[in-house]
Amino acid sequence: MGNNKKSHWENIFSTKNSPNVSWFQEVPTTSLAFIRSLNLPKTAQIIDVGGGDSYLVDYLLKDGYEHITVLDISEKALEKVKERLGESAKKIEWIVSDITEYHDNTKKYDVWHDRAAFHFLVENEQIETYLSIAKTNIKNDGFLSVGTFSENGPTKCSGLEIKQYSKESLTEKFKESFEKIRCINENHETPFNTVQNFTFCTFQRK
């Protein structure tokens, strides 16, 4: 399954440009607002999980953050961002990996950001693995932000099944190791003029 998933996403990012995918955001407003609200030092360790070719990293660099990591299953997606950033790409740590196969326990993060990666995990074993990795790799008192399709959102993305979450069910998943700070529902308008409803929850590591 892992190799099939990787092939799927390599194909997506090889054949489609950013404005031609449903998740495209010219400005990742919600994600930026969350990170900025923490008022962390510019030396904070930040990871964008399932970052793809998102513009979040561009804005974090502009904000002056010095330790940014972008993880994605698709090498092609990360190549696109590196090309876009030019010389600035050297300031970023790039990791090509399925998040459920990420086993580097040497680095602890102040901020773990995930917009629309977690909801692709539909099997309990995958979900439990993700939760364990997040718990291991987020500092005590560190922060986690997760965005998923809500119960009023799509049931598939890019031809793949996803798992919908309400504010309550997403909080329930993370409650063992994380304390909820805030949950919201938000509409994302796609480049195709359709609307996708998201659940965003932010947590702090206990």
C-alpha positions in Angstrom: 0.0 0.0 0.0 2.8 2.4 0.9 4.4 2.2 -2.6 1.1 2.5 -4.3 0.3 5.7 -2.2 3.7 7.1 -3.1 3.2 6.4 -6.8 -0.2 8.1 -6.6 1.1 11.3 -5.2 4.2 11.4 -7.4 1.9 11.2 -10.4 -0.4 14.0 -9.0 2.5 16.4 -8.5 4.2 15.4 -11.8 1.1 16.1 -13.9 -0.7 19.0 -12.1 0.5 22.5 -11.2 -0.4 24.2 -7.8 -3.4 26.3 -9.0 -4.9 23.1 -10.6 -5.4 21.1 -7.4 -8.3 21.4 -5.0 -6.2 22.1 -1.9 -4.3 25.1 -3.4 -4.1 28.2 -1.2 -2.3 31.3 -2.5 -2.1 32.4 1.2 -2.5 29.7 3.9 -4.3 32.2 6.2 -5.5 29.8 8.9 -2.2 28.0 9.3 -0.2 31.2 9.4 -2.6 32.8 12.0 -2.2 29.7 14.2 1.6 29.7 14.1 1.9 33.5 14.5 -0.5 33.4 17.5 2.0 31.3 19.4 4.6 34.2 19.5 7.4 31.7 19.5 11.0 32.7 18.9 12.3 32.6 15.4 14.5 29.7 16.4 11.5 27.5 17.0 11.5 24.1 15.3 8.6 23.9 12.9 7.5 20.9 10.8 4.9 21.0 8.0 3.7 17.4 7.7 2.3 16.5 4.3 3.4 20.0 3.1 3.4 19.1 -0.6 3.9 22.2 -2.6 2.1 24.4 -0.1 3.1 28.1 0.2 3.2 27.9 4.0 7.0 27.5 4.0 7.4 30.6 1.8 5.5 32.7 4.4 7.4 31.2 7.4 10.7 32.1 5.7 9.4 35.7 5.2 8.4 35.8 8.9 12.0 35.0 9.8 11.7 31.4 11.2 15.1 29.8 11.0 14.4 26.1 11.6 11.7 24.8 9.2 11.2 21.2 8.1 8.8 20.1 5.3 7.9 16.4 5.1 5.9 14.9 2.2 5.6 11.5 0.6 6.1 13.0 -2.8 9.7 13.9 -3.8 8.3 15.7 -6.9 6.2 18.0 -4.6 9.2 19.0 -2.6 11.3 19.6 -5.8 8.6 22.0 -7.0 8.9 24.0 -3.7 12.7 24.0 -3.9 12.6 25.3 -7.4 10.2 28.1 -6.4 12.3 29.1 -3.4 15.6 29.1 -5.2 18.6 29.8 -2.9 16.2 30.0 0.1 15.5 26.3 -0.2 18.9 25.6 1.4 17.5 27.0 4.6 14.9 24.3 4.8 15.2 20.6 5.9 13.4 18.5 3.4 12.2 15.0 4.2 10.7 12.6 1.7 8.6 10.1 3.7 5.2 8.8 4.4 4.5 10.2 7.9 3.6 6.8 9.2 7.1 5.6 8.3 9.0 8.5 9.8 11.3 7.2 12.5 13.7 10.0 13.3 13.5 10.5 17.0 16.5 12.8 17.3 14.6 16.1 16.6 11.8 17.5 18.7 9.4 20.1 17.3 7.9 23.2 18.9 5.2 23.2 16.2 3.7 20.3 14.2 1.5 21.5 11.4 -0.7 19.2 9.3 -3.3 20.5 6.8 -5.0 17.6 5.2 -2.5 14.7 5.6 -4.0 13.1 8.7 -7.4 12.5 7.1 -5.8 10.2 4.5 -5.2 7.7 7.3 -8.3 5.5 7.3 -7.1 2.4 9.0 -6.8 2.3 12.8 -3.2 1.0 12.7 -2.2 4.0 10.5 -3.9 6.4 12.9 -2.3 5.0 16.0 1.1 5.1 14.3 0.7 8.7 13.5 -0.4 9.6 17.0 2.6 7.8 18.4 5.0 9.6 16.0 3.5 13.0 16.8 3.7 12.3 20.6 7.4 11.2 20.2 8.5 14.1 18.0 6.7 17.1 19.6 8.3 18.7 22.6 6.6 18.8 25.9 4.3 21.8 25.8 4.9 22.0 22.0 2.0 22.7 19.7 0.1 20.6 17.1 -2.3 21.9 14.4 -4.4 19.4 12.4 -6.8 20.2 9.6 -9.1 17.5 8.1 -12.3 17.4 6.0 -15.2 17.8 8.3 -18.3 15.7 8.4 -19.8 18.2 6.0 -16.8 18.0 3.7 -15.8 15.6 0.9 -15.5 11.9 1.4 -12.6 11.6 -1.1 -9.6 13.7 -2.2 -7.6 13.0 -5.4 -9.4 9.7 -5.8 -8.5 8.5 -2.4 -10.8 7.7 0.5 -10.4 10.0 3.5 -11.7 10.0 7.1 -13.9 12.9 8.1 -13.7 14.5 11.5 -15.9 16.7 13.6 -14.4 19.0 16.3 -15.3 16.4 18.9 -14.0 13.3 17.1 -10.7 15.0 16.2 -10.2 16.1 19.8 -11.0 12.6 21.0 -8.3 11.1 18.8 -5.6 13.3 20.3 -6.8 13.7 23.9 -4.4 11.1 25.4 -1.3 13.1 24.8 -2.6 16.5 23.8 -4.8 19.2 25.3 -7.2 21.0 23.0 -6.7 24.7 22.6 -9.2 25.5 20.0 -11.3 23.9 17.2 -13.0 25.7 14.3 -14.8 24.7 11.1 -13.9 26.6 8.0 -14.8 26.6 4.3 -12.0 26.3 1.7 -12.9 27.6 -1.7 -11.1 25.6 -4.3 -9.6 26.9 -7.6 -12.7 25.3 -9.2 -15.1 27.4 -7.3 -16.3 24.6 -5.1 -16.4 24.7 -1.3 -14.8 22.1 1.1 -15.6 22.3 4.8 -12.6 21.7 7.1 -12.2 21.0 10.8 -9.1 22.6 12.3 -8.0 21.8 15.8 -5.0 23.1 17.7 -3.5 21.2 20.7 -0.7 21.5 23.2 1.4 18.5 24.2 0.8 17.5 27.7 
